[in-house]
Amino acid sequence: MYQSYPEVLNVADIQNILGIGRRQAYELVNSGQFHVVRVGKSIRILKGVFFKWLNG
C-alpha cells in the first residue's frame, strides 16, 4: 500500500488511506500532529512523514 502513493500526499490521499471523510481529514492535517506544507490553498504532506506518524 505504501508504495502505491506519491512521495507528496494531499488531503484526498489522507482520506483514502484512513477511510475518513473530507472534514475529518482537514481537521487531522490542521491538528499539528505532523508537519504539513501549504502551497497556496493546497496542503501537502510528505509520504514518509505521514506514514511515520501513522505507524507511531
PyMOL Python script that loads the backbone (N, CA, C, O; Angstrom):
from pymol import cmd

cmd.read_pdbstr("""\
ATOM      1  N   MET A   1       0.831  -1.191   0.000  1.00  0.00           N
ATOM      2  CA  MET A   1       0.000   0.000   0.000  1.00  0.00           C
ATOM      3  C   MET A   1       0.874   1.252   0.000  1.00  0.00           C
ATOM      4  O   MET A   1       0.603   2.197  -0.741  1.00  0.00           O
ATOM      5  N   TYR A   2       1.905   1.266   0.814  1.00  0.00           N
ATOM      6  CA  TYR A   2       2.769   2.429   0.964  1.00  0.00           C
ATOM      7  C   TYR A   2       3.361   2.882  -0.376  1.00  0.00           C
ATOM      8  O   TYR A   2       3.397   4.078  -0.667  1.00  0.00           O
ATOM      9  N   GLN A   3       3.815   1.947  -1.171  1.00  0.00           N
ATOM     10  CA  GLN A   3       4.474   2.274  -2.431  1.00  0.00           C
ATOM     11  C   GLN A   3       3.528   2.812  -3.496  1.00  0.00           C
ATOM     12  O   GLN A   3       3.980   3.472  -4.432  1.00  0.00           O
ATOM     13  N   SER A   4       2.248   2.554  -3.385  1.00  0.00           N
ATOM     14  CA  SER A   4       1.307   2.975  -4.424  1.00  0.00           C
ATOM     15  C   SER A   4       0.955   4.459  -4.363  1.00  0.00           C
ATOM     16  O   SER A   4       0.307   4.977  -5.273  1.00  0.00           O
ATOM     17  N   TYR A   5       1.374   5.150  -3.302  1.00  0.00           N
ATOM     18  CA  TYR A   5       1.074   6.575  -3.168  1.00  0.00           C
ATOM     19  C   TYR A   5       2.256   7.418  -3.613  1.00  0.00           C
ATOM     20  O   TYR A   5       3.397   6.964  -3.531  1.00  0.00           O
ATOM     21  N   PRO A   6       2.010   8.644  -4.085  1.00  0.00           N
ATOM     22  CA  PRO A   6       3.114   9.532  -4.493  1.00  0.00           C
ATOM     23  C   PRO A   6       3.940   9.972  -3.286  1.00  0.00           C
ATOM     24  O   PRO A   6       3.503   9.832  -2.144  1.00  0.00           O
ATOM     25  N   GLU A   7       5.122  10.498  -3.542  1.00  0.00           N
ATOM     26  CA  GLU A   7       6.011  10.944  -2.469  1.00  0.00           C
ATOM     27  C   GLU A   7       5.417  12.089  -1.663  1.00  0.00           C
ATOM     28  O   GLU A   7       5.728  12.243  -0.482  1.00  0.00           O
ATOM     29  N   VAL A   8       4.567  12.890  -2.289  1.00  0.00           N
ATOM     30  CA  VAL A   8       3.916  14.008  -1.608  1.00  0.00           C
ATOM     31  C   VAL A   8       2.412  13.769  -1.657  1.00  0.00           C
ATOM     32  O   VAL A   8       1.823  13.687  -2.736  1.00  0.00           O
ATOM     33  N   LEU A   9       1.795  13.659  -0.487  1.00  0.00           N
ATOM     34  CA  LEU A   9       0.366  13.363  -0.381  1.00  0.00           C
ATOM     35  C   LEU A   9      -0.440  14.651  -0.284  1.00  0.00           C
ATOM     36  O   LEU A   9       0.069  15.692   0.132  1.00  0.00           O
ATOM     37  N   ASN A  10      -1.702  14.560  -0.675  1.00  0.00           N
ATOM     38  CA  ASN A  10      -2.631  15.666  -0.454  1.00  0.00           C
ATOM     39  C   ASN A  10      -3.744  15.174   0.480  1.00  0.00           C
ATOM     40  O   ASN A  10      -3.727  14.026   0.926  1.00  0.00           O
ATOM     41  N   VAL A  11      -4.690  16.035   0.763  1.00  0.00           N
ATOM     42  CA  VAL A  11      -5.747  15.683   1.713  1.00  0.00           C
ATOM     43  C   VAL A  11      -6.591  14.509   1.194  1.00  0.00           C
ATOM     44  O   VAL A  11      -7.022  13.665   1.980  1.00  0.00           O
ATOM     45  N   ALA A  12      -6.825  14.452  -0.097  1.00  0.00           N
ATOM     46  CA  ALA A  12      -7.596  13.339  -0.667  1.00  0.00           C
ATOM     47  C   ALA A  12      -6.878  12.006  -0.442  1.00  0.00           C
ATOM     48  O   ALA A  12      -7.523  10.993  -0.173  1.00  0.00           O
ATOM     49  N   ASP A  13      -5.554  12.005  -0.549  1.00  0.00           N
ATOM     50  CA  ASP A  13      -4.784  10.781  -0.274  1.00  0.00           C
ATOM     51  C   ASP A  13      -4.950  10.361   1.184  1.00  0.00           C
ATOM     52  O   ASP A  13      -5.116   9.177   1.475  1.00  0.00           O
ATOM     53  N   ILE A  14      -4.905  11.327   2.097  1.00  0.00           N
ATOM     54  CA  ILE A  14      -5.084  11.040   3.521  1.00  0.00           C
ATOM     55  C   ILE A  14      -6.464  10.427   3.761  1.00  0.00           C
ATOM     56  O   ILE A  14      -6.605   9.475   4.529  1.00  0.00           O
ATOM     57  N   GLN A  15      -7.476  10.981   3.099  1.00  0.00           N
ATOM     58  CA  GLN A  15      -8.832  10.432   3.209  1.00  0.00           C
ATOM     59  C   GLN A  15      -8.851   8.969   2.796  1.00  0.00           C
ATOM     60  O   GLN A  15      -9.397   8.124   3.506  1.00  0.00           O
ATOM     61  N   ASN A  16      -8.257   8.672   1.649  1.00  0.00           N
ATOM     62  CA  ASN A  16      -8.259   7.302   1.131  1.00  0.00           C
ATOM     63  C   ASN A  16      -7.498   6.346   2.034  1.00  0.00           C
ATOM     64  O   ASN A  16      -7.953   5.229   2.282  1.00  0.00           O
ATOM     65  N   ILE A  17      -6.352   6.772   2.524  1.00  0.00           N
ATOM     66  CA  ILE A  17      -5.531   5.906   3.367  1.00  0.00           C
ATOM     67  C   ILE A  17      -6.257   5.549   4.655  1.00  0.00           C
ATOM     68  O   ILE A  17      -6.259   4.393   5.077  1.00  0.00           O
ATOM     69  N   LEU A  18      -6.874   6.549   5.278  1.00  0.00           N
ATOM     70  CA  LEU A  18      -7.511   6.340   6.575  1.00  0.00           C
ATOM     71  C   LEU A  18      -8.991   5.969   6.482  1.00  0.00           C
ATOM     72  O   LEU A  18      -9.582   5.534   7.471  1.00  0.00           O
ATOM     73  N   GLY A  19      -9.589   6.135   5.313  1.00  0.00           N
ATOM     74  CA  GLY A  19     -11.013   5.835   5.164  1.00  0.00           C
ATOM     75  C   GLY A  19     -11.894   6.804   5.940  1.00  0.00           C
ATOM     76  O   GLY A  19     -12.886   6.403   6.550  1.00  0.00           O
ATOM     77  N   ILE A  20     -11.526   8.075   5.914  1.00  0.00           N
ATOM     78  CA  ILE A  20     -12.286   9.090   6.635  1.00  0.00           C
ATOM     79  C   ILE A  20     -12.853  10.117   5.665  1.00  0.00           C
ATOM     80  O   ILE A  20     -12.497  10.137   4.487  1.00  0.00           O
ATOM     81  N   GLY A  21     -13.725  10.956   6.162  1.00  0.00           N
ATOM     82  CA  GLY A  21     -14.341  11.981   5.344  1.00  0.00           C
ATOM     83  C   GLY A  21     -13.442  13.190   5.154  1.00  0.00           C
ATOM     84  O   GLY A  21     -12.400  13.312   5.797  1.00  0.00           O
ATOM     85  N   ARG A  22     -13.852  14.072   4.271  1.00  0.00           N
ATOM     86  CA  ARG A  22     -13.075  15.262   3.938  1.00  0.00           C
ATOM     87  C   ARG A  22     -12.869  16.162   5.164  1.00  0.00           C
ATOM     88  O   ARG A  22     -11.755  16.613   5.430  1.00  0.00           O
ATOM     89  N   ARG A  23     -13.936  16.412   5.891  1.00  0.00           N
ATOM     90  CA  ARG A  23     -13.839  17.284   7.069  1.00  0.00           C
ATOM     91  C   ARG A  23     -12.873  16.716   8.102  1.00  0.00           C
ATOM     92  O   ARG A  23     -12.055  17.443   8.667  1.00  0.00           O
ATOM     93  N   GLN A  24     -12.973  15.418   8.341  1.00  0.00           N
ATOM     94  CA  GLN A  24     -12.076  14.769   9.301  1.00  0.00           C
ATOM     95  C   GLN A  24     -10.625  14.847   8.833  1.00  0.00           C
ATOM     96  O   GLN A  24      -9.721  15.052   9.643  1.00  0.00           O
ATOM     97  N   ALA A  25     -10.402  14.685   7.541  1.00  0.00           N
ATOM     98  CA  ALA A  25      -9.040  14.752   7.004  1.00  0.00           C
ATOM     99  C   ALA A  25      -8.465  16.153   7.185  1.00  0.00           C
ATOM    100  O   ALA A  25      -7.301  16.296   7.559  1.00  0.00           O
ATOM    101  N   TYR A  26      -9.259  17.187   6.926  1.00  0.00           N
ATOM    102  CA  TYR A  26      -8.778  18.557   7.123  1.00  0.00           C
ATOM    103  C   TYR A  26      -8.533  18.841   8.602  1.00  0.00           C
ATOM    104  O   TYR A  26      -7.569  19.528   8.940  1.00  0.00           O
ATOM    105  N   GLU A  27      -9.372  18.336   9.475  1.00  0.00           N
ATOM    106  CA  GLU A  27      -9.147  18.514  10.912  1.00  0.00           C
ATOM    107  C   GLU A  27      -7.827  17.865  11.326  1.00  0.00           C
ATOM    108  O   GLU A  27      -7.080  18.431  12.124  1.00  0.00           O
ATOM    109  N   LEU A  28      -7.543  16.686  10.787  1.00  0.00           N
ATOM    110  CA  LEU A  28      -6.313  15.978  11.110  1.00  0.00           C
ATOM    111  C   LEU A  28      -5.091  16.756  10.630  1.00  0.00           C
ATOM    112  O   LEU A  28      -4.155  16.961  11.403  1.00  0.00           O
ATOM    113  N   VAL A  29      -5.082  17.188   9.381  1.00  0.00           N
ATOM    114  CA  VAL A  29      -3.900  17.885   8.864  1.00  0.00           C
ATOM    115  C   VAL A  29      -3.717  19.252   9.520  1.00  0.00           C
ATOM    116  O   VAL A  29      -2.602  19.774   9.548  1.00  0.00           O
ATOM    117  N   ASN A  30      -4.772  19.828  10.038  1.00  0.00           N
ATOM    118  CA  ASN A  30      -4.668  21.112  10.737  1.00  0.00           C
ATOM    119  C   ASN A  30      -4.413  20.949  12.237  1.00  0.00           C
ATOM    120  O   ASN A  30      -4.278  21.944  12.948  1.00  0.00           O
ATOM    121  N   SER A  31      -4.347  19.716  12.723  1.00  0.00           N
ATOM    122  CA  SER A  31      -4.187  19.462  14.159  1.00  0.00           C
ATOM    123  C   SER A  31      -2.764  19.686  14.661  1.00  0.00           C
ATOM    124  O   SER A  31      -2.548  19.827  15.865  1.00  0.00           O
ATOM    125  N   GLY A  32      -1.799  19.721  13.753  1.00  0.00           N
ATOM    126  CA  GLY A  32      -0.409  19.903  14.164  1.00  0.00           C
ATOM    127  C   GLY A  32       0.280  18.628  14.605  1.00  0.00           C
ATOM    128  O   GLY A  32       1.378  18.682  15.160  1.00  0.00           O
ATOM    129  N   GLN A  33      -0.340  17.482  14.372  1.00  0.00           N
ATOM    130  CA  GLN A  33       0.256  16.211  14.788  1.00  0.00           C
ATOM    131  C   GLN A  33       1.426  15.791  13.901  1.00  0.00           C
ATOM    132  O   GLN A  33       2.260  14.990  14.323  1.00  0.00           O
ATOM    133  N   PHE A  34       1.499  16.313  12.689  1.00  0.00           N
ATOM    134  CA  PHE A  34       2.622  16.063  11.796  1.00  0.00           C
ATOM    135  C   PHE A  34       2.808  17.281  10.901  1.00  0.00           C
ATOM    136  O   PHE A  34       1.898  18.095  10.748  1.00  0.00           O
ATOM    137  N   HIS A  35       3.986  17.398  10.318  1.00  0.00           N
ATOM    138  CA  HIS A  35       4.345  18.563   9.524  1.00  0.00           C
ATOM    139  C   HIS A  35       3.611  18.559   8.178  1.00  0.00           C
ATOM    140  O   HIS A  35       3.596  17.551   7.472  1.00  0.00           O
ATOM    141  N   VAL A  36       3.014  19.683   7.839  1.00  0.00           N
ATOM    142  CA  VAL A  36       2.372  19.859   6.541  1.00  0.00           C
ATOM    143  C   VAL A  36       2.964  21.093   5.878  1.00  0.00           C
ATOM    144  O   VAL A  36       3.486  21.982   6.551  1.00  0.00           O
ATOM    145  N   VAL A  37       2.879  21.140   4.555  1.00  0.00           N
ATOM    146  CA  VAL A  37       3.348  22.286   3.786  1.00  0.00           C
ATOM    147  C   VAL A  37       2.157  22.851   3.047  1.00  0.00           C
ATOM    148  O   VAL A  37       1.416  22.118   2.393  1.00  0.00           O
ATOM    149  N   ARG A  38       1.976  24.138   3.149  1.00  0.00           N
ATOM    150  CA  ARG A  38       0.885  24.809   2.439  1.00  0.00           C
ATOM    151  C   ARG A  38       1.456  25.482   1.202  1.00  0.00           C
ATOM    152  O   ARG A  38       2.395  26.273   1.282  1.00  0.00           O
ATOM    153  N   VAL A  39       0.874  25.155   0.062  1.00  0.00           N
ATOM    154  CA  VAL A  39       1.262  25.745  -1.212  1.00  0.00           C
ATOM    155  C   VAL A  39       0.026  26.433  -1.755  1.00  0.00           C
ATOM    156  O   VAL A  39      -0.849  25.791  -2.335  1.00  0.00           O
ATOM    157  N   GLY A  40      -0.044  27.735  -1.565  1.00  0.00           N
ATOM    158  CA  GLY A  40      -1.267  28.447  -1.908  1.00  0.00           C
ATOM    159  C   GLY A  40      -2.390  27.945  -1.014  1.00  0.00           C
ATOM    160  O   GLY A  40      -2.289  27.987   0.212  1.00  0.00           O
ATOM    161  N   LYS A  41      -3.449  27.475  -1.634  1.00  0.00           N
ATOM    162  CA  LYS A  41      -4.582  26.945  -0.872  1.00  0.00           C
ATOM    163  C   LYS A  41      -4.493  25.444  -0.631  1.00  0.00           C
ATOM    164  O   LYS A  41      -5.308  24.883   0.102  1.00  0.00           O
ATOM    165  N   SER A  42      -3.510  24.794  -1.242  1.00  0.00           N
ATOM    166  CA  SER A  42      -3.418  23.343  -1.096  1.00  0.00           C
ATOM    167  C   SER A  42      -2.475  22.961   0.038  1.00  0.00           C
ATOM    168  O   SER A  42      -1.570  23.711   0.402  1.00  0.00           O
ATOM    169  N   ILE A  43      -2.712  21.785   0.578  1.00  0.00           N
ATOM    170  CA  ILE A  43      -1.925  21.244   1.690  1.00  0.00           C
ATOM    171  C   ILE A  43      -1.217  19.992   1.189  1.00  0.00           C
ATOM    172  O   ILE A  43      -1.829  19.127   0.563  1.00  0.00           O
ATOM    173  N   ARG A  44       0.075  19.906   1.471  1.00  0.00           N
ATOM    174  CA  ARG A  44       0.866  18.754   1.062  1.00  0.00           C
ATOM    175  C   ARG A  44       1.571  18.163   2.271  1.00  0.00           C
ATOM    176  O   ARG A  44       1.993  18.883   3.176  1.00  0.00           O
ATOM    177  N   ILE A  45       1.693  16.828   2.274  1.00  0.00           N
ATOM    178  CA  ILE A  45       2.335  16.098   3.359  1.00  0.00           C
ATOM    179  C   ILE A  45       3.303  15.098   2.733  1.00  0.00           C
ATOM    180  O   ILE A  45       2.925  14.365   1.819  1.00  0.00           O
ATOM    181  N   LEU A  46       4.532  15.060   3.208  1.00  0.00           N
ATOM    182  CA  LEU A  46       5.466  14.062   2.709  1.00  0.00           C
ATOM    183  C   LEU A  46       4.991  12.670   3.128  1.00  0.00           C
ATOM    184  O   LEU A  46       4.591  12.455   4.272  1.00  0.00           O
ATOM    185  N   LYS A  47       5.042  11.752   2.200  1.00  0.00           N
ATOM    186  CA  LYS A  47       4.576  10.389   2.463  1.00  0.00           C
ATOM    187  C   LYS A  47       5.297   9.766   3.649  1.00  0.00           C
ATOM    188  O   LYS A  47       4.665   9.136   4.496  1.00  0.00           O
ATOM    189  N   GLY A  48       6.609   9.936   3.718  1.00  0.00           N
ATOM    190  CA  GLY A  48       7.375   9.365   4.816  1.00  0.00           C
ATOM    191  C   GLY A  48       6.961   9.914   6.168  1.00  0.00           C
ATOM    192  O   GLY A  48       6.869   9.171   7.145  1.00  0.00           O
ATOM    193  N   VAL A  49       6.712  11.221   6.227  1.00  0.00           N
ATOM    194  CA  VAL A  49       6.284  11.861   7.477  1.00  0.00           C
ATOM    195  C   VAL A  49       4.922  11.321   7.903  1.00  0.00           C
ATOM    196  O   VAL A  49       4.716  10.997   9.073  1.00  0.00           O
ATOM    197  N   PHE A  50       4.000  11.225   6.960  1.00  0.00           N
ATOM    198  CA  PHE A  50       2.656  10.756   7.306  1.00  0.00           C
ATOM    199  C   PHE A  50       2.656   9.310   7.780  1.00  0.00           C
ATOM    200  O   PHE A  50       2.043   8.998   8.800  1.00  0.00           O
ATOM    201  N   PHE A  51       3.338   8.417   7.052  1.00  0.00           N
ATOM    202  CA  PHE A  51       3.334   7.010   7.436  1.00  0.00           C
ATOM    203  C   PHE A  51       4.115   6.777   8.729  1.00  0.00           C
ATOM    204  O   PHE A  51       3.793   5.861   9.486  1.00  0.00           O
ATOM    205  N   LYS A  52       5.139   7.597   8.991  1.00  0.00           N
ATOM    206  CA  LYS A  52       5.842   7.505  10.270  1.00  0.00           C
ATOM    207  C   LYS A  52       4.875   7.849  11.407  1.00  0.00           C
ATOM    208  O   LYS A  52       4.840   7.162  12.427  1.00  0.00           O
ATOM    209  N   TRP A  53       4.089   8.919  11.223  1.00  0.00           N
ATOM    210  CA  TRP A  53       3.084   9.292  12.215  1.00  0.00           C
ATOM    211  C   TRP A  53       2.037   8.183  12.361  1.00  0.00           C
ATOM    212  O   TRP A  53       1.662   7.831  13.480  1.00  0.00           O
ATOM    213  N   LEU A  54       1.571   7.638  11.256  1.00  0.00           N
ATOM    214  CA  LEU A  54       0.543   6.613  11.265  1.00  0.00           C
ATOM    215  C   LEU A  54       1.003   5.355  11.996  1.00  0.00           C
ATOM    216  O   LEU A  54       0.230   4.732  12.724  1.00  0.00           O
ATOM    217  N   ASN A  55       2.251   4.991  11.798  1.00  0.00           N
ATOM    218  CA  ASN A  55       2.789   3.778  12.427  1.00  0.00           C
ATOM    219  C   ASN A  55       3.255   4.007  13.865  1.00  0.00           C
ATOM    220  O   ASN A  55       3.676   3.067  14.539  1.00  0.00           O
ATOM    221  N   GLY A  56       3.182   5.232  14.326  1.00  0.00           N
ATOM    222  CA  GLY A  56       3.535   5.536  15.720  1.00  0.00           C
ATOM    223  C   GLY A  56       5.003   5.697  15.870  1.00  0.00           C
ATOM    224  O   GLY A  56       5.486   5.955  16.972  1.00  0.00           O
TER     225      GLY A  56
END
""", "prot")
cmd.dss("prot")
cmd.show_as("cartoon", "prot")
cmd.util.cbc("prot")
cmd.orient("prot")
